[in-house]
Structures are given as C-alpha cells and as structure tokens.
Amino acid sequence: MNDLKEFLVPFAGLKLGKHQFDYQLDNTFFKHFDYDEFNDASIKVDIVLEKKSTMLELDFKHKGTVNVPCDVSGEEFDLPIKGKFKLLVKFGDVFNDENEELLILPHGEFQFSVAQYVYETIVLSVPLRRVHPGIKDGSLKEVIEKLESLAPKEGKTEEQKDDIDPRWENLKKLLTDK
C-alpha cells in the first residue's frame, strides 16, 4: 500500500474552507486491491474536501470508462461509469470506520488515506449485469444469431411427453388422489 501515498490527505496544514484533490486512475490502482475484473480503466476522480473547525466533509465524484467483458456475449467493451459519495470525518477517542458514511479519527491525527473509499465507490458504481451496447441495439448480429440458435426451445414435443418413465406417472397419481 506504500504505492498509494498520493491518496494520503494531509488535512492538518489546510486552512478552513474547500480544497480540491484530483486523481487520474488506471488499472494499476485496482491491482493494489487485487481486483482484476477490469481489463483496462480510465477514471477521473475529483474529491472536494471542506475543512470545518470540528470536522471534514469530503465529496467524491468519479467519471470514466472501464473495459469489461459482456455478461451475455463475452465480448469486451468500454463501459462508461460515474458516481458520487459523501464522507464525514469527525474526531474522537478511537479510530472507527464501521459506518460507511462516517469516519472517526483519533485526536492528533494529521492525515488519512482516501484510497479505500475511492476504490469502493468505483467498484460499486459498476452495474451487476454488464451488457455490450451492440447487444442492446442489435449491431452485433453474429453474436445475437448464435445466442438465439443456442437458446433452449420453448415447449415440449410429443416425443418428450411419451418418454416419461411410468413410475413417475404413478407418483403423479398420488398427488391427485387426495
């Protein structure tokens, strides 16, 4: 994690008010977290830190693209992502990060890392089902035709109905003999 020093926010020397932190991320950032779902990534992260007398407010915003495989066709494509996240940092006796929107730092701390929050915000902004835009608009005709040819057929044929084991037929009668 020593490579993530740029994500340490030294808030102790900052004046009261708003401060801007910008990061341009690629796939090497995600390798620090052993996350290999993205083939490639290009994401711009903007963090606005508002320092107040008793607490810090951080607004995270990110926008960019990640190259991922399609869940339907397996084709790789660039998926646009964006998201926001708000974090409050207060000061107390002990470190506490149990609440996802509130971080409590011990008195006397002068910096903290935003890397984990950036990572989680980006990963959670990726949809669970990733579908290539060519599947949605029909431009990947070859893939769509192949998927349709491999799709299971609707309804049973007469041969399949006749091939039922007679023991199952007797069991079905038990359900209706009530």
C-alpha positions as CSV (number, residue, x, y, z in Angstrom):
1,M,0.0,0.0,0.0
2,N,3.0,2.3,0.1
3,D,2.5,3.0,-3.6
4,L,-0.8,4.7,-2.7
5,K,0.9,7.6,-0.9
6,E,-0.7,10.1,-3.3
7,F,-4.1,9.2,-1.7
8,L,-3.0,10.4,1.8
9,V,-4.8,13.6,2.5
10,P,-2.8,15.8,4.9
11,F,-5.6,17.9,6.4
12,A,-3.7,19.3,9.4
13,G,-2.0,22.0,7.4
14,L,-5.0,23.1,5.4
15,K,-6.9,26.3,6.0
16,L,-10.7,26.2,6.8
17,G,-12.7,26.0,3.6
18,K,-12.8,23.9,0.4
19,H,-9.8,22.1,-1.1
20,Q,-9.7,20.2,-4.4
21,F,-7.9,16.8,-5.0
22,D,-7.9,15.3,-8.5
23,Y,-6.7,11.8,-9.5
24,Q,-6.5,10.0,-12.8
25,L,-6.8,6.3,-12.3
26,D,-5.9,3.3,-14.5
27,N,-5.7,-0.4,-13.9
28,T,-2.6,-0.2,-11.7
29,F,-4.7,1.4,-8.9
30,F,-7.0,-1.7,-8.8
31,K,-4.1,-4.1,-8.8
32,H,-3.2,-2.7,-5.3
33,F,-6.5,-4.1,-4.1
34,D,-6.1,-7.4,-6.0
35,Y,-9.1,-6.5,-8.2
36,D,-8.9,-7.9,-11.7
37,E,-12.4,-7.6,-13.0
38,F,-11.4,-4.7,-15.3
39,N,-9.3,-5.3,-18.4
40,D,-8.5,-1.6,-18.5
41,A,-9.7,1.5,-16.7
42,S,-9.5,5.3,-17.3
43,I,-11.3,7.1,-14.5
44,K,-11.1,10.7,-13.3
45,V,-11.7,11.2,-9.6
46,D,-12.5,14.6,-8.1
47,I,-12.5,15.0,-4.3
48,V,-13.6,18.2,-2.7
49,L,-12.6,18.4,1.0
50,E,-14.3,21.1,3.1
51,K,-12.4,21.7,6.3
52,K,-14.5,22.9,9.2
53,S,-13.5,23.7,12.7
54,T,-14.7,20.3,14.1
55,M,-15.0,18.0,11.1
56,L,-14.2,17.4,7.5
57,E,-16.7,16.8,4.7
58,L,-15.5,15.0,1.6
59,D,-17.4,14.8,-1.7
60,F,-16.1,12.1,-4.1
61,K,-17.1,12.2,-7.8
62,H,-15.8,9.9,-10.5
63,K,-16.4,9.5,-14.2
64,G,-14.7,7.4,-16.8
65,T,-14.7,4.0,-18.6
66,V,-13.7,0.5,-17.6
67,N,-13.1,-2.2,-20.2
68,V,-15.1,-5.3,-19.1
69,P,-16.4,-8.5,-20.8
70,C,-20.1,-8.6,-21.7
71,D,-22.1,-11.0,-19.5
72,V,-24.2,-12.1,-22.5
73,S,-21.7,-12.4,-25.3
74,G,-18.3,-12.4,-23.7
75,E,-17.2,-9.5,-26.0
76,E,-15.0,-6.9,-24.3
77,F,-16.3,-3.3,-24.4
78,D,-15.8,0.1,-22.7
79,L,-18.4,0.6,-20.0
80,P,-19.0,4.2,-19.0
81,I,-19.3,4.7,-15.2
82,K,-19.9,7.6,-12.9
83,G,-20.8,8.0,-9.3
84,K,-20.8,10.2,-6.1
85,F,-20.1,9.5,-2.5
86,K,-20.1,11.7,0.6
87,L,-17.9,11.1,3.7
88,L,-17.9,12.9,7.0
89,V,-14.8,12.8,9.1
90,K,-15.1,13.6,12.8
91,F,-12.6,13.3,15.6
92,G,-13.0,11.1,18.7
93,D,-11.0,9.0,21.2
94,V,-10.6,5.9,18.9
95,F,-10.5,5.1,15.2
96,N,-13.9,3.9,13.9
97,D,-14.9,3.3,10.3
98,E,-17.9,1.0,11.0
99,N,-20.3,3.4,9.4
100,E,-19.8,3.7,5.6
101,E,-20.5,7.5,5.6
102,L,-18.8,8.5,8.8
103,L,-15.1,8.1,9.7
104,I,-13.9,8.9,13.2
105,L,-10.2,9.6,13.6
106,P,-8.4,9.8,16.9
107,H,-7.5,13.3,18.1
108,G,-4.0,14.2,17.0
109,E,-4.2,12.6,13.5
110,F,-3.0,14.8,10.7
111,Q,-3.7,12.7,7.6
112,F,-5.8,9.8,6.4
113,S,-6.0,7.7,3.2
114,V,-8.9,8.0,0.8
115,A,-7.7,5.1,-1.4
116,Q,-10.2,2.6,0.0
117,Y,-13.1,5.0,-0.3
118,V,-12.2,5.7,-4.0
119,Y,-11.8,2.0,-4.7
120,E,-15.2,1.1,-3.2
121,T,-17.0,3.9,-4.8
122,I,-15.8,3.0,-8.2
123,V,-16.3,-0.8,-7.9
124,L,-19.9,-0.3,-6.5
125,S,-20.8,2.0,-9.4
126,V,-20.3,-0.8,-12.0
127,P,-23.6,-2.4,-12.7
128,L,-24.1,-6.1,-11.8
129,R,-25.1,-7.0,-15.3
130,R,-22.8,-5.7,-17.9
131,V,-24.3,-5.9,-21.4
132,H,-22.5,-4.8,-24.6
133,P,-24.3,-1.9,-26.3
134,G,-24.2,-3.9,-29.5
135,I,-26.4,-6.5,-27.9
136,K,-29.0,-3.8,-26.9
137,D,-29.1,-2.0,-30.3
138,G,-28.7,-5.2,-32.4
139,S,-25.4,-4.2,-34.1
140,L,-23.7,-7.4,-33.0
141,K,-25.9,-9.6,-35.4
142,E,-23.5,-12.6,-35.5
143,V,-23.4,-12.9,-31.7
144,I,-27.2,-12.4,-31.4
145,E,-27.9,-15.1,-34.0
146,K,-25.5,-17.5,-32.4
147,L,-27.1,-16.9,-29.0
148,E,-30.6,-17.4,-30.4
149,S,-29.5,-20.7,-32.1
150,L,-28.2,-22.0,-28.8
151,A,-31.2,-20.9,-26.7
152,P,-33.4,-23.6,-25.3
153,K,-36.5,-24.3,-27.4
154,E,-39.9,-23.4,-25.9
155,G,-42.4,-26.2,-25.1
156,K,-42.1,-30.0,-25.2
157,T,-42.5,-32.1,-28.3
158,E,-44.8,-35.1,-28.4
159,E,-41.7,-37.5,-28.2
160,Q,-40.5,-35.9,-25.0
161,K,-44.0,-36.3,-23.4
162,D,-44.1,-40.0,-24.3
163,D,-40.7,-40.7,-22.9
164,I,-41.8,-40.2,-19.3
165,D,-40.9,-43.1,-17.0
166,P,-44.1,-44.9,-16.0
167,R,-43.0,-44.9,-12.3
168,W,-43.3,-41.1,-12.4
169,E,-46.8,-41.3,-13.8
170,N,-47.8,-43.5,-10.8
171,L,-46.3,-40.9,-8.4
172,K,-48.3,-38.1,-10.1
173,K,-51.5,-40.0,-9.5
174,L,-50.7,-39.9,-5.8
175,L,-50.8,-36.1,-5.9
176,T,-54.3,-36.1,-7.5
177,D,-55.8,-38.9,-5.4
178,K,-56.4,-36.8,-2.3
